[in-house]
Amino acid sequence: MLASYYNTGKIEAGCDEAGRGCLAGSVYAAAVIFAQDYENDELNDSKQLTDRRRKELRLIIEREALAWAIGVVTPEEIDKINILNASILAMHRALDKLQVRPEAIIVDGNRFKPYPSISTPIPHTTIVKGDGKYLSIAAASILAKTYRDDYMDQLAEEYPQYDWQLNKGYPTKKHREAIKQYGITPYHRKTFNILGNNSQLSFDF
């Protein structure tokens, strides 16, 4: 089972994001706070779970967490501030929405910025592969992934030719072939290597 807490004795929020490597769509992040004695041997890195199991665990997380929240950064914002800053901003936005204020933050990966950026920041720790080590980060990875998948499924109804219901905006062969045939949508990230060969497309939005 994953560890309950990194900072014992403090209210700790775990954060993770989803959609960083996509060509289209917003980047999503989640923040989750569990009780210090919380246990759940089913929670794991969202990438290690089936879609059905992620959805089942989302309901459990939302019911059993002390607090949880989702943060979103749009494709337009991603193009302005780059995907790294957008991923961190999405996590900050999730932290903004928590109904319980954390005393410490743990983040999947190795990059983060002090939160909040104004006043006294809450101490944070970045943990490489943290979604496979700590319950709150694993839970955040599940929430971010499932909420973003739902969002991409909705966009797929508007633009079915890009196969987003399956690839969720990631750079699959079918996705890039559709871009070559139909061009890009307002949801594509214009600063990304859309075609995978550094080819330039004209953007009219």
Contact map, one row per residue, 1 for C-alpha under 8 A:
1110000000000000000000000000000000000011111000000000000000000000000000000000000000000000000000000000000000000000000000000000000000000000000000000000000000000000000000000000000000000000000000000000000000000
1111000000000000000000000000000000000000101100000000000000000000000000000000000000000000000000000000000000000000000000000000000000011110000000000000000000000000000000000000000000000000000000000000000000000
1111110000000000000000000000000000000000000000000000000000000000000000000000000000000000000000000000000000000000000000000000000000001110000000000000000000000000000000000000000000000000000000000000000000000
0111110000000000000000000000000001011110000000000000000000000000000000000000000000000000000000000000000000000000000000000000000000000111000000000000000000000000000000000000000000000000000000000000000000000
0011111100010000000000000000000000010000000000000000000000000000000000000000000000000000000000000000000000000000000000000000000000000111000000000000000000000000000000000000000000000000000000000000000000000
0011111100010000000000000000000000000000000000000000000000000000000000000000000000000000000000000000000001000000000000000000000000000100000000000000000000000000000000000000000000000000000000000000000000000
0000111111010000000000000000000000000000000000000000000000000000000000000000000000000000000000000000000100000000000000000000000000000000000000000000000000000000000000000000000000000000000000000000000000000
0000111111000000000000000000000000010000000000000000000000000000000000000000000000000000000000000000000000000000000000000000000000000000000000000000000000000000000000000000000000000000000000000000000000000
0000001111100000000000000000000000010000000000000000000000000000000000000000000000000000000000000000000000000000000000000000000000000000000000000000000000000000000000000000000000000000000000000000000000000
0000001111110000000000000000000000000000000000000000000000000000000000000000000000000000000000000000011100000000000000000000000000000000000000000000000000000000000000000000000000000000000000000000000000000
0000000011111000000000000000000010110000000000000000000000000000000000000000000000000000000000000000111100000000000000000000000000000000000000000000000000000000000000000000000000000000000000000000000000000
0000111001111100000000000000000011000000000000000000000000000000000000000000000000000000000000000000011111000000000000000000000000000000000000000000000000000000000000000000000000000000000000000000000000000
0000000000111110000000000000001111000000000000000000000000000000000000000000000000000000000000000000011111000000000000000000000000000001000000000000000000000000000000000000000000000000000000000000000000000
0000000000011111000000000000001110000000000000000000000000000000000000000000000000000000000000000000000011110000000000000000000000000111111100000000000000000000000000000000000000000000000000000000000000000
0000000000001111100000000000111100000000000000000000000000000000000000000000000000000000001000000000000011110000000000000000000000000001100110000000000000000000000000000000000000000000000000000000000000000
0000000000000111110000000000111000000000000000000000000000000000000000000000000000000000001000000000000000110000000000000000000000100000110110010000000000000000000000000000000000000000000000000000000000000
0000000000000011111100000011110000000000000000000000000000000000000000000000000000000010011000000000000000000000000000000000000000000000000110011000000000000000000000000000000000000000000000000000000000000
0000000000000001111100000011100000000000000000000000000000000000000000000000000000000000000000000000000000000000000000000000000000000000000010011001000000000000000000000000000000000000000000000000000000000
0000000000000000111111001111000000000000000000000000000000000000000000000000000000000000000000000000000000000000000000000000000000000000000000001001000000000000000000001100000000000000000000000000000000000
0000000000000000111111000010000000000000000000000000000000000000000000000000000000110010000000000000000000000000000000000000000000000000000000000000000000000000000000000000000000000000000000000000000000000
0000000000000000001111100000000000000000000000000000000000000000000000000000000000000000000000000000000000000000000000000000000000000000000000000000000000000000000000000100000000000000000000000000000000000
0000000000000000001111111000000000000000000000000000000000000000000000000000000000000000000000000000000000000000000000000000000000000000000000000000000000000000000000011110000000000000000000000000000000000
0000000000000000000011111000000000000000000000000000000000000000000000000000000000000000000000000000000000000000000000000000000000000000000000000000000000000000000000001110000000000000000110011100000000000
0000000000000000000001111100000000000000000000000000000000000000000000000010000000000000000000000000000000000000000000000000000000000000000000000000000000000000000000001100000000000000001110000000000000000
0000000000000000001001111110000000000000000000000000000000000000000000000110000000000000000000000000000000000000000000000000000000000000000000000000000100000000000000001000000000000000001110000000000000000
0000000000000000001000011111000000000000000000000000000000000000000000011110010000000000000000000000000000000000000000000000000000000000000000000001000000000000000000000000000000000000001000000000000000000
0000000000000000111100001111100000000000000000000000000000000000000000011110000000000110010000000000000000000000000000000000000000000000000000000001000000000000000000000000000000000000000000000000000000000
0000000000000000111000000111110000000000000000000000000000000000000001111000000000000010011000000000000000000000000000000000000000000000000000011011000000000000000000000000000000000000000000000000000000000
0000000000000011110000000011111000000000000000000000000000000000000001110000000000000010011001000000000000000000000000000000000000000000000110110000000000000000000000000000000000000000000000000000000000000
0000000000000011100000000001111100000000000000000000000000000000000111100000000000000000011001100000000000000000000000000000000000000000000110110000000000000000000000000000000000000000000000000000000000000
0000000000001111000000000000111110000000000000000000000000000000000111000000000000000000001001100100000000000000000000000000000000000001100100000000000000000000000000000000000000000000000000000000000000000
0000000000001110000000000000011111000000000000000000000000000000111110000000000000000000000000000000000000000000000000000000000000000001101100000000000000000000000000000000000000000000000000000000000000000
0000000000111100000000000000001111100000000000000000000000000000111100000000000000000000000000000001010000000000000000000000000000000001000000000000000000000000000000000000000000000000000000000000000000000
0001000000011000000000000000000111110100000000000000000000000001111000000000000000000000000000000000000000000000000000000000000000000001000000000000000000000000000000000000000000000000000000000000000000000
0000000000100000000000000000000011111100000000000000000000000000110000000000000000000000000000000000000000000000000000000000000000000000000000000000000000000000000000000000000000000000000000000000000000000
0001100110100000000000000000000001111100000000000000000000000000000000000000000000000000000000000000000000000000000000000000000000000000000000000000000000000000000000000000000000000000000000000000000000000
0001000000000000000000000000000000111110000000000000000000000000000000000000000000000000000000000000000000000000000000000000000000000000000000000000000000000000000000000000000000000000000000000000000000000
0001000000000000000000000000000001111111000000000000000000000000000000000000000000000000000000000000000000000000000000000000000000000000000000000000000000000000000000000000000000000000000000000000000000000
1001000000000000000000000000000000001111100000000000000000000000000000000000000000000000000000000000000000000000000000000000000000000000000000000000000000000000000000000000000000000000000000000000000000000
1000000000000000000000000000000000000111111000000000000000000000000000000000000000000000000000000000000000000000000000000000000000000010000000000000000000000000000000000000000000000000000000000000000000000
1100000000000000000000000000000000000011111000000000000000000000000000000000000000000000000000000000000000000000000000000000000000000000000000000000000000000000000000000000000000000000000000000000000000000
1000000000000000000000000000000000000001111100000000000010000000000000000000000000000000000000000000000000000000000000000000000000000000000000000000000000000000000000000000000000000000000000000000000000000
1100000000000000000000000000000000000001111110000000000010000000000000000000000000000000000000000000000000000000000000000000000000000010011000000000000000000000000000000000000000000000000000000000000000000
0100000000000000000000000000000000000000011111011000000000000000000000000000000000000000000000000000000000000000000000000000000000110010011000000000000000000000000000000000000000000000000000000000000000000
0000000000000000000000000000000000000000001111111000000000000000000000000000000000000000000000000000000000000000000000000000000000110000011011000000000000000000000000000000000000000000000000000000000000000
0000000000000000000000000000000000000000000111111000010000000000000000000000000000000000000000000000000000000000000000000000000000100000011011001000000000000000000000000000000000000000000000000000000000000
0000000000000000000000000000000000000000000011111100000000000000000000000000000000000000000000000000000000000000000000000000000000000000000000000000000000000000000000000000000000000000000000000000000000000
0000000000000000000000000000000000000000000111111100000000000000000000000000000000000000000000000000000000000000000000000000000000000000000000000000000000000000000000000000000000000000000000000000000000000
0000000000000000000000000000000000000000000111111110110000000000000000000000000000000000000000000000000000000000000000000000000000000000000000000000000000000000000000000000000000000000000000000000000000000
0000000000000000000000000000000000000000000000111111110000000000000000000000000000000000000000000000000000000000000000000000000000000000000000000000000000000000000000000000000000000000000000000000000000000
0000000000000000000000000000000000000000000000001111111000000000000000000000000000000000000000000000000000000000000000000000000000000000000000000000000000000000000000000000000000000000000000000000000000000
0000000000000000000000000000000000000000000000000111111100000000000000000000000000000000000000000000000000000000000000000000000000000000000000000000000000000000000000000000000000000000000000000000000000000
0000000000000000000000000000000000000000000000001111111110000000000000000000000000000000000000000000000000000000000000000000000000000000000000000000000000000000000000000000000000000000000000000000000000000
0000000000000000000000000000000000000000000001001111111111000000000000000000000000000000000000000000000000000000000000000000000000000000000001000100000000000000000000000000000000000000000000000000000000000
0000000000000000000000000000000000000000000000000011111111100000000000000000000000000000000000000000000000000000000000000000000000000000000000000100000000000000000000000000000000000000000000000000000000000
0000000000000000000000000000000000000000000000000001111111110000000000000000000000000000000000000000000000000000000000000000000000000000000000000000000000000000000000000000000000000000000000000000000000000
0000000000000000000000000000000000000000011000000000111111111000000000000000000000000000000000000000000000000000000000000000000000000000000001000000000000000000000000000000000000000000000000000000000000000
0000000000000000000000000000000000000000000000000000011111111100000000000000000000000000000000000000000000000000000000000000000000000000001001100100000000000000000000000000000000000000000000000000000000000
0000000000000000000000000000000000000000000000000000001111111110000000000000000000000000000000000000000000000000000000000000000000000000000000000000000000000000000000000000000000000000000000000000000000000
0000000000000000000000000000000000000000000000000000000111111111000000000000000000000000000000000000000000000000000000000000000000000000000000000000000000000000000000000000000000000000000000000000000000000
0000000000000000000000000000000000000000000000000000000011111111100000000000000000000000000000000000000000000000000000000000000000000000001000000000000000000000000000000000000000000000000000000000000000000
0000000000000000000000000000000000000000000000000000000001111111101100000000000000000000000000000000000000000000000000000000000000000000000000000000000000000000000000000000000000000000000000000000000000000
0000000000000000000000000000000000000000000000000000000000111111100000000000000000000000000000000000000000000000000000000000000000000000000000000000000000000000000000000000000000000000000000000000000000000
0000000000000000000000000000000001000000000000000000000000011111110000000000000000000000000000000000000000000000000000000000000000000000000000000000000000000000000000000000000000000000000000000000000000000
0000000000000000000000000000000111100000000000000000000000001111111100000000000000000000000000000000000000000000000000000000000000000000000000000000000000000000000000000000000000000000000000000000000000000
0000000000000000000000000000000111100000000000000000000000000001111100000000000000000000000000000001000000000000000000000000000000000000000000000000000000000000000000000000000000000000000000000000000000000
0000000000000000000000000000000111000000000000000000000000000100111110000000000000000000000000000111000000000000000000000000000000000000000000000000000000000000000000000000000000000000000000000000000000000
0000000000000000000000000000011110000000000000000000000000000100111111000000000000000000000000000110000000000000000000000000000000000000000000000000000000000000000000000000000000000000000000000000000000000
0000000000000000000000000000011100000000000000000000000000000000001111100000000000000000000001101100000000000000000000000000000000000000000000000000000000000000000000000000000000000000000000000000000000000
0000000000000000000000000001111000000000000000000000000000000000000111110000000000000000001011001000000000000000000000000000000000000000000000110000000000000000000000000000000000000000000000000000000000000
0000000000000000000000000001110000000000000000000000000000000000000011111000000000000000011111101000000000000000000000000000000000000000000000000000000000000000000000000000000000000000000000000000000000000
0000000000000000000000000111100000000000000000000000000000000000000001111100000000000000010011000000000000000000000000000000000000000000000000000000000000000000000000000000000000000000000000000000000000000
0000000000000000000000000111000000000000000000000000000000000000000000111110110000000110110000000000000000000000000000000000000000000000000000000000000000000000000000000000000000000000000000000000000000000
0000000000000000000000001110000000000000000000000000000000000000000000011111110000000000000000000000000000000000000000000000000000000000000000000000000000000000000000000000000000000000000000000000000000000
0000000000000000000000011110000000000000000000000000000000000000000000001111111000000000000000000000000000000000000000000000000000000000000000000000000000000000000000000000000000000000001110000000000000000
0000000000000000000000000000000000000000000000000000000000000000000000000111111100000000000000000000000000000000000000000000000000000000000000000000000000000000000000000000000000000000000010000000000000000
0000000000000000000000000000000000000000000000000000000000000000000000001111111111000100000000000000000000000000000000000000000000000000000000000000000000000000000000000000000000000000000000000000000000000
0000000000000000000000000100000000000000000000000000000000000000000000001111111111101100000000000000000000000000000000000000000000000000000000000000000000000000000000000000000000000000000010000000000000000
0000000000000000000000000000000000000000000000000000000000000000000000000011111111100000000000000000000000000000000000000000000000000000000000000000000000000000000000000000000000000000000011100000000000000
0000000000000000000000000000000000000000000000000000000000000000000000000001111111000000000000000000000000000000000000000000000000000000000000000000000000000000000000000000000000000000000000000000000000000
0000000000000000000000000000000000000000000000000000000000000000000000000000111111101100000000000000000000000000000000000000000000000000000000000000000000000000000000000000000000000000000000000000000000000
0000000000000000000000000000000000000000000000000000000000000000000000000000111111111100000000000000000000000000000000000000000000000000000000000000000000000000000000000000000000000000000000000000000000000
0000000000000000000100000000000000000000000000000000000000000000000000000000011011111110000000000000000000000000000000000000000000000000000000000000000000000000000000000000000000000000000000000000000000000
0000000000000000000100000000000000000000000000000000000000000000000000000000000001111111000000000000000000000000000000000000000000000000000000000000000000000000000000000000000000000000000000000000000000000
0000000000000000000000000000000000000000000000000000000000000000000000000000010011111111100000000000000000000000000000000000000000000000000000000000000000000000000000000000000000000000000000000000000000000
0000000000000000000000000010000000000000000000000000000000000000000000001000110011111111110000000000000000000000000000000000000000000000000000000000000000000000000000000000000000000000000000000000000000000
0000000000000000100100000011100000000000000000000000000000000000000000001000000000111111111000000000000000000000000000000000000000000000000000000000000000000000000000000000000000000000000000000000000000000
0000000000000000000000000000000000000000000000000000000000000000000000000000000000011111111100000000000000000001100000000000000000000000000000000000000000000000000000000000000000000000000000000000000000000
0000000000000000000000000000000000000000000000000000000000000000000000001000000000001111111110000000000000000000000000000000000000000000000000000000000000000000000000000000000000000000000000000000000000000
0000000000000000100000000011110000000000000000000000000000000000000000111000000000000111111111000000000000000000000000000000000000000000000000000000000000000000000000000000000000000000000000000000000000000
0000000000000011100000000001111000000000000000000000000000000000000001100000000000000011111111100000000000000000000000000000000000000000000000000000000000000000000000000000000000000000000000000000000000000
0000000000000000000000000000000000000000000000000000000000000000000000100000000000000001111111110000000000000000001100000000000000000000000000000000000000000000000000000000000000000000000000000000000000000
0000000000000000000000000000000000000000000000000000000000000000000001110000000000000000111111111000000000000000000000000000000000000000000000000000000000000000000000000000000000000000000000000000000000000
0000000000000000000000000000111000000000000000000000000000000000000011110000000000000000011111111100000000000000000000000000000000000000000000000000000000000000000000000000000000000000000000000000000000000
0000000000000000000000000000011000000000000000000000000000000000000010100000000000000000001111111100000000000000000000000000000000000000000000000000000000000000000000000000000000000000000000000000000000000
0000000000000000000000000000000000000000000000000000000000000000000000000000000000000000000111111100000000000000000000000000000000000000000000000000000000000000000000000000000000000000000000000000000000000
0000000000000000000000000000000000000000000000000000000000000000000011100000000000000000000011111110000000000000000000000000000000000000000000000000000000000000000000000000000000000000000000000000000000000
0000000000000000000000000000001000000000000000000000000000000000001110000000000000000000000001111111100000000000000000000000000000000000000000000000000000000000000000000000000000000000000000000000000000000
0000000000000000000000000000000000000000000000000000000000000000001100000000000000000000000000001111100000000000000000000000000000000000000000000000000000000000000000000000000000000000000000000000000000000
0000000000000000000000000000000010000000000000000000000000000000011000000000000000000000000000000111110000000000000000000000000000000000000000000000000000000000000000000000000000000000000000000000000000000
0000000000100000000000000000000000000000000000000000000000000000000000000000000000000000000000000111111000000000000000000000000000000000000000000000000000000000000000000000000000000000000000000000000000000
0000000001111000000000000000000010000000000000000000000000000000000000000000000000000000000000000001111110000000000000000100000000000000000000000000000000000000000000000000000000000000000000000000000000000
0000000001111000000000000000000000000000000000000000000000000000000000000000000000000000000000000000111110000000000000000110000000000000000000000000000000000000000000000000000000000000000000000000000000000
0000001001111000000000000000000000000000000000000000000000000000000000000000000000000000000000000000011111000000000000000111000000000000000000000000000000000000000000000000000000000000000000000000000000000
0000000000011110000000000000000000000000000000000000000000000000000000000000000000000000000000000000011111100000000000000111100000000000000000000000000000000000000000000000000000000000000000000000000000000
0000010000011110000000000000000000000000000000000000000000000000000000000000000000000000000000000000000111110000000000000001111000000000100000000000000000000000000000000000000000000000000000000000000000000
0000000000000111000000000000000000000000000000000000000000000000000000000000000000000000000000000000000011111101000000000001111001000000100000000000000000000000000000000000000000000000000000000000000000000
0000000000000111000000000000000000000000000000000000000000000000000000000000000000000000000000000000000001111100000000000000011111100000100000000000000000000000000000000000000000000000000000000000000000000
0000000000000000000000000000000000000000000000000000000000000000000000000000000000000000000000000000000000111110000000000000011111000000000000000000000000000000000000000000000000000000000000000000000000000
0000000000000000000000000000000000000000000000000000000000000000000000000000000000000000000000000000000000111111000000000000011100000000000000000000000000000000000000000000000000000000000000000000000000000
0000000000000000000000000000000000000000000000000000000000000000000000000000000000000000000000000000000000001111100000000000010000000000000000000000000000000000000000000000000000000000000000000000000000000
0000000000000000000000000000000000000000000000000000000000000000000000000000000000000001000000000000000000100111110000000000010000000000000000000000000000000000000000000000000000000000000000000000000000000
0000000000000000000000000000000000000000000000000000000000000000000000000000000000000001000000000000000000000011111010000000000000000000000000000000000000000000000000000000000000000000000000000000000000000
0000000000000000000000000000000000000000000000000000000000000000000000000000000000000000000000000000000000000001111110001111000000000000000000000000000000000000000000000000000000000000000000000000000000000
0000000000000000000000000000000000000000000000000000000000000000000000000000000000000000000100000000000000000000111111001111000000000000000000000000000000000000000000000000000000000000000000000000000000000
0000000000000000000000000000000000000000000000000000000000000000000000000000000000000000000100000000000000000000011111111100000000000000000000000000000000000000000000000000000000000000000000000000000000000
0000000000000000000000000000000000000000000000000000000000000000000000000000000000000000000000000000000000000000111111111000000000000000000000000000000000000000000000000000000000000000000000000000000000000
0000000000000000000000000000000000000000000000000000000000000000000000000000000000000000000000000000000000000000001111111000000000000000000000000000000000000000000000000000000000000000000000000000000000000
0000000000000000000000000000000000000000000000000000000000000000000000000000000000000000000000000000000000000000000111111000000000000000000000000000000000000000000000000000000000000000000000000000000000000
0000000000000000000000000000000000000000000000000000000000000000000000000000000000000000000000000000000000000000000111111100000000000000000000000000000000000000000000000000000000000000000000000000000000000
0000000000000000000000000000000000000000000000000000000000000000000000000000000000000000000000000000000000000000011111111110000000000000000000000000000000000000000000000000000000000000000000000000000000000
0000000000000000000000000000000000000000000000000000000000000000000000000000000000000000000000000000011110000000011100011111000000000000000000000000000000000000000000000000000000000000000000000000000000000
0000000000000000000000000000000000000000000000000000000000000000000000000000000000000000000000000000001110000000011000001111100000000000000000000000000000000000000000000000000000000000000000000000000000000
0000000000000000000000000000000000000000000000000000000000000000000000000000000000000000000000000000000111100000011000000111110000000000000000000000000000000000000000000000000000000000000000000000000000000
0000000000000000000000000000000000000000000000000000000000000000000000000000000000000000000000000000000011100000000000000011111000000000000000000000000000000000000000000000000000000000000000000000000000000
0000000000000000000000000000000000000000000000000000000000000000000000000000000000000000000000000000000001111111000000000001111101000000000000000000000000000000000000000000000000000000000000000000000000000
0000000000000000000000000000000000000000000000000000000000000000000000000000000000000000000000000000000001111100000000000000111111000000000000000000000000000000000000000000000000000000000000000000000000000
0000000000000000000000000000000000000000000000000000000000000000000000000000000000000000000000000000000000011100000000000000011111000000000000000000000000000000000000000000000000000000000000000000000000000
0000000000000000000000000000000000000000000000000000000000000000000000000000000000000000000000000000000000011000000000000000001111111000000000000000000000000000000000000000000000000000000000000000000000000
0000000000000000000000000000000000000000000000000000000000000000000000000000000000000000000000000000000000111000000000000000011111111100110000000000000000000000000000000000000000000000000000000000000000000
0000000000000001000000000000000000000000000111000000000000000000000000000000000000000000000000000000000000010000000000000000000011111111111010000000000000000000000000000000000000000000000000000000000000000
0100000000000000000000000000000000000000000110000000000000000000000000000000000000000000000000000000000000000000000000000000000011111100110000000000000000000000000000000000000000000000000000000000000000000
0110000000000000000000000000000000000000000000000000000000000000000000000000000000000000000000000000000000000000000000000000000011111110110000000000000000000000000000000000000000000000000000000000000000000
0111110000000100000000000000000000000000000000000000000000000000000000000000000000000000000000000000000000000000000000000000000001111111110000000000000000000000000000000000000000000000000000000000000000000
0111100000000100000000000000000000000001001100000000000000000000000000000000000000000000000000000000000000000000000000000000000000101111111000000000000000000000000000000000000000000000000000000000000000000
0001100000001110000000000000001111000000000000000000000000000000000000000000000000000000000000000000000000000000000000000000000000100111111100000000000000000000000000000000000000000000000000000000000000000
0000000000000111000000000000001100000000000000000000000000000000000000000000000000000000000000000000000001110000000000000000000001111111111110000000000000000000000000000000000000000000000000000000000000000
0000000000000101000000000000000000000000001111000000000000000000000000000000000000000000000000000000000000000000000000000000000001111111111111000000000000000000000000000000000000000000000000000000000000000
0000000000000100000000000000000100000000001111000000000001001000000000000000000000000000000000000000000000000000000000000000000000100011111111100000000000000000000000000000000000000000000000000000000000000
0000000000000111100000000000111100000000000000000000000000000000000000000000000000000000000000000000000000000000000000000000000000000001111111110000000000000000000000000000000000000000000000000000000000000
0000000000000011110000000000110000000000000011000000000000000000000000000000000000000000000000000000000000000000000000000000000000100000111111111000000000000000000000000000000000000000000000000000000000000
0000000000000000000000000000000000000000000011000000010011000000000000000000000000000000000000000000000000000000000000000000000000000000011111111100000000000000000000000000000000000000000000000000000000000
0000000000000000000000000000110000000000000000000000000001000000000001000000000000000000000000000000000000000000000000000000000000000000001111111110000000000000000000000000000000000000000000000000000000000
0000000000000001110000000001110000000000000000000000000000000000000001000000000000000000000000000000000000000000000000000000000000000000000111111111000000000000000000000000000000000000000000000000000000000
0000000000000000111000000001000000000000000001000000000000000000000000000000000000000000000000000000000000000000000000000000000000000000000011111111100000000000000000000000000000000000000000000000000000000
0000000000000000000000000000000000000000000000000000011001000000000000000000000000000000000000000000000000000000000000000000000000000000000001111111110000000000000000000000000000000000000000000000000000000
0000000000000000000000000001000000000000000000000000000000000000000000000000000000000000000000000000000000000000000000000000000000000000000000111111111000000000000000000000000000000000000000000000000000000
0000000000000000011000000111000000000000000000000000000000000000000000000000000000000000000000000000000000000000000000000000000000000000000000011111111100000000000000000000000000000000000000000000000000000
0000000000000000000000000000000000000000000000000000000000000000000000000000000000000000000000000000000000000000000000000000000000000000000000001111111110000000000000010000000000000000000000000000000000000
0000000000000000000000000000000000000000000000000000000000000000000000000000000000000000000000000000000000000000000000000000000000000000000000000111111111000000000000000000000000000000000000000000000000000
0000000000000000000000000000000000000000000000000000000000000000000000000000000000000000000000000000000000000000000000000000000000000000000000000011111111100000000000000000000000000000000000000000000000000
0000000000000000000000001000000000000000000000000000000000000000000000000000000000000000000000000000000000000000000000000000000000000000000000000001111111110000000110011000000000000000000000000000000000000
0000000000000000000000000000000000000000000000000000000000000000000000000000000000000000000000000000000000000000000000000000000000000000000000000000111111111000000110010000000000000000000000000000000000000
0000000000000000000000000000000000000000000000000000000000000000000000000000000000000000000000000000000000000000000000000000000000000000000000000000011111111100000000000000000000000000000000000000000000000
0000000000000000000000000000000000000000000000000000000000000000000000000000000000000000000000000000000000000000000000000000000000000000000000000000001111111110000100000000000000000000000000000000000000000
0000000000000000000000000000000000000000000000000000000000000000000000000000000000000000000000000000000000000000000000000000000000000000000000000000000111111111111110000000000000000000000000000000000000000
0000000000000000000000000000000000000000000000000000000000000000000000000000000000000000000000000000000000000000000000000000000000000000000000000000000011111111000000000000000000000000000000000000000000000
0000000000000000000000000000000000000000000000000000000000000000000000000000000000000000000000000000000000000000000000000000000000000000000000000000000001111111000000000000000000000000000000000000000000000
0000000000000000000000000000000000000000000000000000000000000000000000000000000000000000000000000000000000000000000000000000000000000000000000000000000000111111110000000000000000000000000000000000000000000
0000000000000000000000000000000000000000000000000000000000000000000000000000000000000000000000000000000000000000000000000000000000000000000000000000000000011111111110000000000000000000000000000000000000000
0000000000000000000000000000000000000000000000000000000000000000000000000000000000000000000000000000000000000000000000000000000000000000000000000000000000010011111000000000000001000000000000000000000000000
0000000000000000000000000000000000000000000000000000000000000000000000000000000000000000000000000000000000000000000000000000000000000000000000000000000000010011111100000000011001100000000000000000000000000
0000000000000000000000000000000000000000000000000000000000000000000000000000000000000000000000000000000000000000000000000000000000000000000000000000000000010001111111110000011000000000000000000000000000000
0000000000000000000000000000000000000000000000000000000000000000000000000000000000000000000000000000000000000000000000000000000000000000000000000000000110110001011111111000001000000000000000000000000000000
0000000000000000000000000000000000000000000000000000000000000000000000000000000000000000000000000000000000000000000000000000000000000000000000000000000110010001001111110000000000000000000000000000000000000
0000000000000000000000000000000000000000000000000000000000000000000000000000000000000000000000000000000000000000000000000000000000000000000000000000000000000000001111110000000000000000000000000000000000000
0000000000000000000000000000000000000000000000000000000000000000000000000000000000000000000000000000000000000000000000000000000000000000000000000000000000000000001111111111001000000000000000000000000000000
0000000000000000000001000000000000000000000000000000000000000000000000000000000000000000000000000000000000000000000000000000000000000000000000000000100110000000001111111100000000000000000000000000000000000
0000000000000000001001111000000000000000000000000000000000000000000000000000000000000000000000000000000000000000000000000000000000000000000000000000000100000000000100111110001000000000000000000000000000000
0000000000000000001011110000000000000000000000000000000000000000000000000000000000000000000000000000000000000000000000000000000000000000000000000000000000000000000000111111001000000000000000000000000000000
0000000000000000000001100000000000000000000000000000000000000000000000000000000000000000000000000000000000000000000000000000000000000000000000000000000000000000000000101111101100000000000000000100000000000
0000000000000000000000000000000000000000000000000000000000000000000000000000000000000000000000000000000000000000000000000000000000000000000000000000000000000000000000100111111100000000000000000000000000000
0000000000000000000000000000000000000000000000000000000000000000000000000000000000000000000000000000000000000000000000000000000000000000000000000000000000000000000000000011111110000000000000000000000000000
0000000000000000000000000000000000000000000000000000000000000000000000000000000000000000000000000000000000000000000000000000000000000000000000000000000000000000011000000001111111000000000000000000000000000
0000000000000000000000000000000000000000000000000000000000000000000000000000000000000000000000000000000000000000000000000000000000000000000000000000000000000000011100101111111111100000000000000000000000000
0000000000000000000000000000000000000000000000000000000000000000000000000000000000000000000000000000000000000000000000000000000000000000000000000000000000000000000000000011111111110000000000000111000000000
0000000000000000000000000000000000000000000000000000000000000000000000000000000000000000000000000000000000000000000000000000000000000000000000000000000000000000000000000000111111111000000000000000000000000
0000000000000000000000000000000000000000000000000000000000000000000000000000000000000000000000000000000000000000000000000000000000000000000000000000000000000000110000000000011111111110000000000000000000000
0000000000000000000000000000000000000000000000000000000000000000000000000000000000000000000000000000000000000000000000000000000000000000000000000000000000000000010000000000001111111111000000000110000000000
0000000000000000000000000000000000000000000000000000000000000000000000000000000000000000000000000000000000000000000000000000000000000000000000000000000000000000000000000000000111111110000000000010000000000
0000000000000000000000000000000000000000000000000000000000000000000000000000000000000000000000000000000000000000000000000000000000000000000000000000000000000000000000000000000011111110000000000000000000000
0000000000000000000000000000000000000000000000000000000000000000000000000000000000000000000000000000000000000000000000000000000000000000000000000000000000000000000000000000000001111111000000000000000000000
0000000000000000000000000000000000000000000000000000000000000000000000000000000000000000000000000000000000000000000000000000000000000000000000000000000000000000000000000000000001111111100000000000000000000
0000000000000000000000000000000000000000000000000000000000000000000000000000000000000000000000000000000000000000000000000000000000000000000000000000000000000000000000000000000000100111111100000000000000100
0000000000000000000000000000000000000000000000000000000000000000000000000000000000000000000000000000000000000000000000000000000000000000000000000000000000000000000000000000000000000011111100000000000000000
0000000000000000000000000000000000000000000000000000000000000000000000000000000000000000000000000000000000000000000000000000000000000000000000000000000000000000000000000000000000000001111100000000000000001
0000000000000000000000011100000000000000000000000000000000000000000000000010000000000000000000000000000000000000000000000000000000000000000000000000000000000000000000000000000000000001111110000000000000000
0000000000000000000000111000000000000000000000000000000000000000000000000010000000000000000000000000000000000000000000000000000000000000000000000000000000000000000000000000000000000001111111000000000000000
0000000000000000000000111000000000000000000000000000000000000000000000000011011000000000000000000000000000000000000000000000000000000000000000000000000000000000000000000000000000000000001111110100000000000
0000000000000000000000000000000000000000000000000000000000000000000000000000001000000000000000000000000000000000000000000000000000000000000000000000000000000000000000000000000000000000000111111100000000100
0000000000000000000000000000000000000000000000000000000000000000000000000000001000000000000000000000000000000000000000000000000000000000000000000000000000000000000000000000000000000000000011111000000000000
0000000000000000000000100000000000000000000000000000000000000000000000000000000000000000000000000000000000000000000000000000000000000000000000000000000000000000000000000000000000000000000011111100000000000
0000000000000000000000100000000000000000000000000000000000000000000000000000000000000000000000000000000000000000000000000000000000000000000000000000000000000000000000000000000000000000000001111111111000000
0000000000000000000000100000000000000000000000000000000000000000000000000000000000000000000000000000000000000000000000000000000000000000000000000000000000000000000000000010000100100000000011011111011000000
0000000000000000000000000000000000000000000000000000000000000000000000000000000000000000000000000000000000000000000000000000000000000000000000000000000000000000000000000000000100110000000000001111111000000
0000000000000000000000000000000000000000000000000000000000000000000000000000000000000000000000000000000000000000000000000000000000000000000000000000000000000000000000000000000100000000000000001111111000000
0000000000000000000000000000000000000000000000000000000000000000000000000000000000000000000000000000000000000000000000000000000000000000000000000000000000000000000000000000000000000000000000001011111000000
0000000000000000000000000000000000000000000000000000000000000000000000000000000000000000000000000000000000000000000000000000000000000000000000000000000000000000000000000000000000000000000000001111111100000
0000000000000000000000000000000000000000000000000000000000000000000000000000000000000000000000000000000000000000000000000000000000000000000000000000000000000000000000000000000000000000000000001111111110000
0000000000000000000000000000000000000000000000000000000000000000000000000000000000000000000000000000000000000000000000000000000000000000000000000000000000000000000000000000000000000000000000000000011111000
0000000000000000000000000000000000000000000000000000000000000000000000000000000000000000000000000000000000000000000000000000000000000000000000000000000000000000000000000000000000000000000000000000001111100
0000000000000000000000000000000000000000000000000000000000000000000000000000000000000000000000000000000000000000000000000000000000000000000000000000000000000000000000000000000000000000000000000000000111110
0000000000000000000000000000000000000000000000000000000000000000000000000000000000000000000000000000000000000000000000000000000000000000000000000000000000000000000000000000000000000001000001000000000011111
0000000000000000000000000000000000000000000000000000000000000000000000000000000000000000000000000000000000000000000000000000000000000000000000000000000000000000000000000000000000000000000000000000000001111
0000000000000000000000000000000000000000000000000000000000000000000000000000000000000000000000000000000000000000000000000000000000000000000000000000000000000000000000000000000000000000010000000000000000111
